[in-house]
Amino acid sequence: MHCNEPMRHATSTARGPMLNLAIALSIPFTAGFAAPAQEPPAEPSKFVIVEGQVTDAFGMGQEGVTVTVRRKNPDGSKGDVIATTSTNELGDFAVHAEGRIQGEVVVTISKTHFADLVHEVTVGGDDTPFIGEALRGNLAVSGHVTDALTKQPVAGAKVVLESGADRLRGTTDDQGHFNIQGASPGEAELIVEADRYGRERAILQQLQADSSRDVALKPERIVHVKVVDEQGKAVAGVVVECLEQRRTDLWRGLTNAEGTATFAGLPFDAAVLAVRLTHKDYVASANFDRPMTPPTTERESTHEFTLSRAGMIQGRVTSANDGKPVQGARVVVGEEYSDQAPRDYCDANGSYTISGVRPGPATVTVHVSGYAPEVKTSEVRPGDTSSLDFALGPARVLEGMVRTQQGAAVSGVEIVAVSWREKSTLGLRAMTDSEGRFRMENAPEDPFQVTVRGANRDPVTQTVQAGHTAEIKLASAEGRRPVAGILPVGEPAPKVTLKTLSGEILSLSELAGKTVLIEFWATWCPPCLEELPHFLAVHQKYATRKDFTLISISRDRDAEAAREHLRRHPEITWPQVVGTAAGADDAAESFGVGSLPETFLVGPDGRVLANRLRREKIEQAVDGAMKGKSSE
């Protein structure tokens, strides 16, 4: 995995020691050092007078940026051009001169549709100056905001333009006009709000020049959300989230002492709102699973929801061998392994506390690397705290082989732990290699069941046990009707909605007009991890293109595993989707993903351009799809 190149984008200062070393090696010997008994080498004909790196606002290197160095005149103005160059594919540049240049120079960094960046530096000393800069757009977006009913201008409306990493702000004048400067090329989103009006959003596709966009505001809708407990008493401090799904617009609020949260500025034509309620002492909503339908004729309405009192589980996790605390153990409540289940991670003392547990019998499972998992049941009462301790034994390893009935190795199929002690909380997964072998870490000592799903083969469920080699055979696909097939080239991509780890809502239907690369992967899939350099290469090349999107969808059950992987690889900055609630399972099913890794390329028309992309074919397919399009 080529980890060194992406790290160059992290920060310009990290390169300083290497640059100073390179410079030091080129300095002639001075007093105090013994010169070699030979003629000194001739000075090079060209000298690096300044170097640096140019990125976008997200820190990605920008290719093809012009860097010009001029002499600085005594009156401070720019003088004659000394040299010019362009940045490479990583955004790096080094400006050379025919001879040594000393004194003050003016460095101008320029690219079409971006504001010039100007630096005055002193050159010719012992150290070569390094300039690290991020480009900012210089496009303007103007428009006119009116009342949708009266057609009259709306003065004082707040206008926000989300362009790249920037949130640019403006306000309409008495005639409803606005003008926002500093937009970057590519896609942007315009958000307009005004008193007594509903918030409106508008997508501006592919800004390449100064643009104009008019917005008509509709009357606002005001919604009061009241939250009570099972006795009808108001519940204060509830986090209320309202999602207007058609616009993928989200409002957040907190209930007051009367148990009410008020949301103003909702669009009047918002037919259905999805609500999620969260409070540490009550059973929270796992998803936006509470629909709210405002009246069609009334501008203001009140909607009441009931929360059930929750319980709490606390305890301690230790090692069965020596009784020492197990820090970092993940303790999860639930009958099935879910990334939305109540959970906590043990502190340095091995202690955990889980609030918001639904009353009744609660299944609690502990997972941590290096130890065998453990599961227990605790009775939880509303408003009470139950105690539950765990002593973990050493982890076991399950190794095995997946073959066809005829004995041929089956590569790239997923092995999923589905049942253990009559529970579905084990959550272990593995993937077969090119020889059909697999290895499942951190397994329990006692038997459990796994299911193997192979492309165009019926799934097989089998009981296995760590310490014994698992031999799993799949029916041959020859002469059989496919059980499930990968979404073929030419078919429309499914209109799935995804939620990223950062909270962003992505709808494939709203990405029409873009080329979209979709990766299905998992942290426990070694072949998936081998693909990372190819996705990094694509991201470095097209991250700034607003007509291209890269999305990674993880089959990990635990979002924390994916987050830990991202912490180890900070160069991965594109959207990540993990877990059932985020839409990962629906997406995998809709695309017909039966094994990992799996990669699809979707064209601007919403149809699959390519599937089953691996290694170099990933880059080749994207390059082919983007060929001939504007690079701005």
N, C-alpha and C positions, 0 to 999 in steps of 0.2 A: 504494500500500500504506500503510495507516494505521499507521505505526510509532510515533507519539508516544504514543498512549494506553497500549499495553502497557508501555512503558518506565516508566510511573508505578508499576508494581508492583515494580520492581527494588529500590528502597530509598527510604525516606522522606527520608533526608538529601539526596538528589539534588534535591529540590524546594526546598531552603532558599533558594538565591539568588533564585528567582522570587518566593517568598513575601515575602522581605525587601524586594524591589523594590516589590511591590504595597503593602506596609505603608509604605515610605518615601514613596511618592507620595501617601499619604493624610494624612501628618503636616503640621500647620500650619507656616507659615514661622516660623523662629526667628531670633535675632540673628545677623547676619553675612550674611543674604540680603536682597536688595531685594524688598520686597513689591510686587505689581502695583498700579497706580493704579486700584483698583476695590474694591468691597465684598468681603470674604472670603466664600467659599461657606458656606452653612449646613451645620452638622454633620449627618451622616446620622442617621436615626431609629433605625437598628439598627446594632450593632457586632458584628464577629466576635470572640468572646472566646477561642475555642480551636478548632483544626481538626486534622485528622489523617487517618489511613487505617487500616482494620481488614482484616486478611488472615487466611487460614487458615495452617496450619503450612507449606504449600508456597509461600506468598507470593502467593496469588491473592486479589484483593479480595472482600470479603464484603458482600453486599447485605442491607439490612433489619436491621442491627444497631442497637440502641437506645443512644444516647449521652445521658447525663443529667448536667447540671452543677448542683451544689448549693453553697451557701455553706459555708465551714468555720467551725464554732463555736469560740469561744475555748478550750473544753475538748478540741478535736480531733475532735469528733463531726460528723456530717453535718448541715447545716442545711437551710433552705428551698431548694426547687428554683428555680433561676434560669431555666433553659431546657432543652429536650430536642429531639433530632432523630434522624434515622435515616441510615445510610450509603446511598449510591447504588449503582448496579450495579458500580462499580469499587472499592467499599469506602471511598470518600472521604466525609468529613463536615466541616461547618462549623457551629458552634453560635453563634447570634446572640442578642443581648440588646437590649432596647429602649433602653437607655442605656449609658454607659460603666460597666464593672464593674472595680473595683480591689481587689487583695488576694488572699488564698488561697481557692481553690475546690477542690472534690472532683469529679473526673470519673469516672463509672461507665460502663463499656462492658459491655453485657449482651445475651445472646441465649439463647433456650431451648436446653437441653441442653449449654450451655457455661458454664464458670466465669466469674463476673464479674471484670472487670479494673478496678482502682481506681487512679487517679492523683491526687496532690495537686500542683497547679500554682499559680503566681502569675500573675495576669492584670492587664491595665491598663497594662502598660509599653509600650515602643516596639515590641517584637516580639510577634507573636501566637504563643503556645505551639503547638507541633506534636507530636501524639502518634501514634506508629506502633506498633501492637500486633498480635499474632497470637493468635487464639482457641485455647483449649484446652478439650477436652471435660470434662464433669463426671459422666459416667455411670459406673456400677459394673458389673463383670462378675464374678460369683462362680460357684462350682461345686464339684464333688466328684470327686476322682481316686481310682480304684479299680484293683485288679488284675483283669484281664479273666477270669482263671481262677478265683481264689479269692473274688472279690467283696469282698476286704478293702481298707480304705483304704490309700493309699500316702502316707506322710508324707515330707516333705522334697523333694517333686517340684518342679522348677523350672518355673514357668509364665510365658510371655511372651505378651503381647497386642500384636499389631501393629495399631495403630489410627491411620489417616492416616499422618503422618510420625513418630509416636511408637512407641517400643518400651517398653511398660510391663511391669514385672516383679513377680512375686510368688512365694511358696513355700507349699506345702500344710502345714497343721498336723498334729498327731498323728491327727486324724480324717480327714485327706485333703482338708480344705476349703481353699479359697483365695478371696481377694477382692481384685480389682484396681480401683483408682479412677482416674478421669481419662480414660476412653475417650470418643472423639468419636462423634457420630451417623454412621450408615452402616455399611458393611461392615468387618469386622475379622477377623483370623485369630488363633486361639489355638494356641500351640505348647507342648507339655508333654513334659518329659524327666525321667527318673529313673534312678538306677543300676539296672542289670540289666534295664531295660525298653527297648523300641523307642520311638523318637520318634513322637509323634502330632500331627497337625495337624487343626484343625477350623475351617471357615469360619462366621462368625457373620453372617448376612444382616440388613442394615438395622437396626442398633441404633437404637432410638428411645426407650428407657427402660432402667432397670437390668435386667440380664439374668442368666440362670443357664444354665450349660452343664456337664454332667458328662462326664468323659472316662475311658474304660477303657483301661488300658495292657496291651499284650501283651508276652510275653517278648522280649528283644532277640535280634538275630542279630549275630554277630561274624564279620567277613570280613577275611581277610589277603590282600592283593594283593602278589604277589612279581613283580618285574620283572628279567629277565635279558637279556643281549645274545645274539648269535647263537652265541657259544661257551659259553653257559650260565653266564656270570659275572654276579654280582649287579650291578645298576646303582643307585647311590645318587643321591639328589637328583632323582628323577623326580616331577613333579607328577601325582598320581593324583586323578581326579575320578570319583565314582560317582553316577549319576543314577537315582533310584527314580522311574520315569516315571509310575506310577499316582498318586503323591502330588506329583509334580514337586518332589521333595525332593533336595537335592544335598549330598554329603559331599566334602570335599577333604582331601588328606593328602600327605605327602612321604615317599618311600622312605628308609629308614635305610641304614647301612653294609652291612646284609645284603640290601638291595634290597627291603625289605618295608615296606608301609604298612598299618596296622591300623585298621579302622573298626568301632567298637562303637556300639550304640544304633540299629542298623537294625531296622525292623519285621520280625518273624519271617515275616510273610506276604508279604514282598517276593519275588515269584517270579523276576523278571528284573531285573538291574541293567545299565545301560549305562555303559561305562568309556571315559574319554579319558586318554591318557598324553602328557605333554609334557616334553621335555628338549632343551636347546639343541644337544647333541652327537649326538642321535639323530633318526630320522625320526619326527616326532610324528603323533598322530592328528589329522586335520582336524576330525572330529566325534566324537560318542559312538558310535563304530562298532565297539566291542569288547564283545559281549554276555557277561554273566557270570550263570550260573544256579546259585544256591546249592542245596544238597540240601534236600529237603522235610522230612527227619526230623532232621537234625543241626543243632545250634544254632551250631556254629562250623565254618568251612571255609577252605581256602586255595586260591587261584586264581593260576596263573602265566601271565604274558604275556611275549612276546619283542619287544625293540626292535632295529631295525637301525641300525648305525652310520651316521651321516650325514656329509656333507662340508660345506665352506664355500666361498662365493664372495665375493671382495672386489674392489674396483676403484674407478675414478674416472670421473665424468661431467663433460665439458667442452663448451663451445660450439665448433662446427667453425669459426666465423667468426674468433674471437679467442683461442681456447684458454682462456678464463676458466672457472672452476668453475661448475657449475650446481647451486645449492643447492635442496633441496626436491624433486629429481627422485625419482619413485617407481620403484624397481627391483623387478620381480616375477619369480619363477621359476615355470615351469609351461607345459604345452602348451596350456592353455586359460586364458582370463581368469577368475580365481576370487578371491573376497574372502578365501578361507582359505589361499591359496598363500603360501609363504615370501616375505618382502619386507623392504625397508628403504628409508629416505629419506636422500638425500644431505645431508651436513653442509655447513658453510660452505666447506669445501675441495673439495666435490664428491665426497667419499669415501663409500662404503657398504660394509657387511659383512652378508652373509646367511648365517645358520647354519641347521642342520637341513635341508639339501638332500639329497634322495634321490640316492644314487650312480648314475652313468650319464650319458648325454647330457642336459644341462639347457638348456632354452630360457629365455633371460633377456630380458625386455622392459622398456624404459625409457619412462615417460610423464612429461611435465611441461608445464604450460601455457606457450605461447609458442615451443615447439620441436616439430619433427617427431619422432614416436616412432621408436625403433630397436629391433631385435631381433637377438640373436646366440645362438650355441650354445656351451656350455662342457662339457668332460668333467670330471665330478666323481668323485673317489675317496673311499672311506670314510676318515674321519679326516684328509683332506688339505684344503688350501686352494687353490682355483683363482683366477687373476687374470683379470679381464675389464674392459676400459675401453671407454667410449663417447664419441664426439664427435657431438653433435646439431646438425642443420641447422635452419633456420627452419621454423616450422610452416606448413602449408598449410590452405586452407579449401575444403571441398567444398560447393557450393550446388546445389540441384536443385529439381525439381517432381515431385509425384506426382499423376497423373491417372487417370481410368478410360480404357478403350479408346475411349470416345465423347468424351473430351477434358474431362470435368468434373473440377474440382479435388477432391482427397480430403484432407480435414482430419483432424487428430487421429490420424494413424497413425504408428507407430514405425519408424524406420529404424535397423537394427543392423548394424554391421560384423562380418561373420562369418568372413572368411578374408583373410589378408594374408601373402604369402610362404609360403603353405601352412601357416600357423599360425592359431590362433584366439585370439590374445592382444591384438588391437588394442583391443577393448572400447569403441569409440566408438558413441554413440547420438545420435539427433536425433528431433524431432517436427515434423510438418507443421503450419503455421498455417492460418488460415481460408481462405487462398487456395491451399492445397496445397504451399506452398513450405517448404523446410527448409534449414538451414545447419549443417554439421558442422565444429566447430573442431578445431585441433590434429591435422590429418590428415597422413599421410605424403605424400611426393612421388610415389611409385610407385603403380600401380593396386592396388585391393583390392576385395573383394566385399561388398555389403550385401544384406540381406534386408529386404523391406518386408511388414509384416503389417497388413492392414486388416480391420475387422469384416465378417464374412460374405463375405470374398474370399480366394481362394487366395493364399498368400504368393508373392512374386516375388523371385528372387535375380538380381542384376545386377552386372557389373563396372563400377566407376567410378574416376575419377581427379580429384584436386584440381586446380583451375584450369580444369576443363571442366564445363559445366552438365550435371547428370545429369537425364535425362528418363526417369522410371519410370512404366510404365502397369500398372494393375491391372485384372483382369477385372471387369466390372460384376456387382453382386450381384443384379440383376434376373433373376428366373426361375431362380435357382440355389438349391440347398439350402445353408443356412449351413454354412460350414466349422467355425466355432466361434462359439458365442453367449454373450452375457453372461448370468450367472445371473439368471433372471427373478424378478420380485416374486412372493411366495408360496411359493417353493421354500425348503427347509431350507438354511441356510448350511453350507458344508463344515466338517468337524471338523478344521481344520488346527491345528498347534501351531507357535508362533512364539517366537523368542528376540529380545529387544530389545537395543539397543546397550548398555544398562546391565546386561545379563545376566539380566533377568527372563524367566521362561518363561510364555507366555500360551497357553492352550488355549481355542479358541472354544467347545468343548463345556462348559468349566467356567465360561463367562460367562453360562450360562443364567440367566434372571431379570433380566438387564440389557439396556438398550438400548445397542447398540454401533454406532458410526459408524466405518467403515473407509475410509481414503483410500489409493488407489494413485497414486503420484506419482514424480517424479525431478528431480534438480537441473538436468538438461539439457532439461527440458520447460518452456518459457516459460508455456504456459497453466496448468501446475500451480502455478507460483510466483504467478500472479495470483489463485489461490484462497486464498492464505494469510490475508488479512484475514477471510474468512468462517469459517475454522477457528479462528482466534484468538477471534472473537466467540462461537462455540459453546463453546470451552474456558473462556473467562472466565465464561460463564453457568452452565456445568454441571460445572466441574472438581471442585467439592466434593460433587457428588451421587454416592453410592455405587451408584446404580442406573443409572449411565451411564458408558460408556468410549469414548474416542476413540483409535484406533490408526492410525498412518501407516505404510504399507508402501512402501518406496522400491525402484524398479527400477534404481537405480544399481548398477553392478558393483563399484564401489570404495566401501567403507564410509567411507573418509576424506573423500570428496567430500561425503557426507551430514553427517559430523561438522563439516566446515568450514562448511556451511550453517547448522548448529545453533549454531555459535559466533558467527555473524553475527546470529543471531536468538535471543537467550537467552530470549525470551518463549515459545518453543516448549518446553514441558516435558512433553508427553504422550508415551506410548511410541512409539518409532521402531524399525522392523524393516528391516534392510538385508542383502541378500545371499542367495545360494542356501542356505548352511548355516543361516541364520536362518529359513528357510522362506518367503522372499519369492517365489521362483519357483513353489513349490508352491501358495501362496495365489493368485497371479495366474492360474495355470492352472485351479485349482479354481473360481474365481469367473468364469472365462471372460473375463478382461481382455485385450482385443486392442488397446486404445489408451489413451492417457493424456490428461488425468487421468480417473480413474474412482472414483466414491464410492458406497458401499453403506450402507444403514441396516438393521440387523438388530434385530428385536424381541425382547422377553423370552422368547418361545416359540422362539427360534432360527431364525425364518423371515425372509426378506428383506422388509422393509417398503417399501423404495424403492431404485432404482438410477439410474445416470446423473445424479446430482445435480450441479448446477453453480451457482456463485455464490450468489445469494440463496436458491435452492431448498435449499441445504444447511441454512441456519438455519431455514427454514420447515418442513422435514421433521422436524428434531430438535425444534423447538418443538411441533409437532403431536403427536409421539410422547410427549413428556414432559408435555403438558398434563394438568392434573388430578392429577398425582402430587405427593406430598409434596416440598417443597423443602428439608426438613431433611436 
